[in-house]
Amino acid sequence: MSTETTAIPTDVAAHVLFHYGHEGGYQAGSFTTNLIVAIDSADPSNKARLGLGFPEYVAAVNAMQYSHNGVEYLQSIVRGEVAA
């Protein structure tokens, strides 16, 4: 799942930023918090399966894990500088 093909909504970006301890984020509810933990710890096969139901969250976590500017990208979504 690529961040280039999946729009990441503002709340999703904020939840993932919070999970990783970065400015601009805020705590999600318990289900979403556990979902982010599952995506964060999933191997590629299971992450792809989670992406079928939650593509925005997988895209946001992938941005954090694999993009050198993932933090800045998600923060720009939260600030409204990038279309969600």
KAMO-V180286 format. One record per helix or strand. SS is the DSSP state (helix for helix, strand for strand). FROM is the first residue (numbers start at 1). LEN is the number of residues. If there is no record, write none. Layout:
# KAMO-V180286
SS/FROM/LEN, SS/FROM/LEN
This chain:
# KAMO-V180286
helix/10/10, helix/30/12, helix/44/10, helix/55/12, helix/70/9
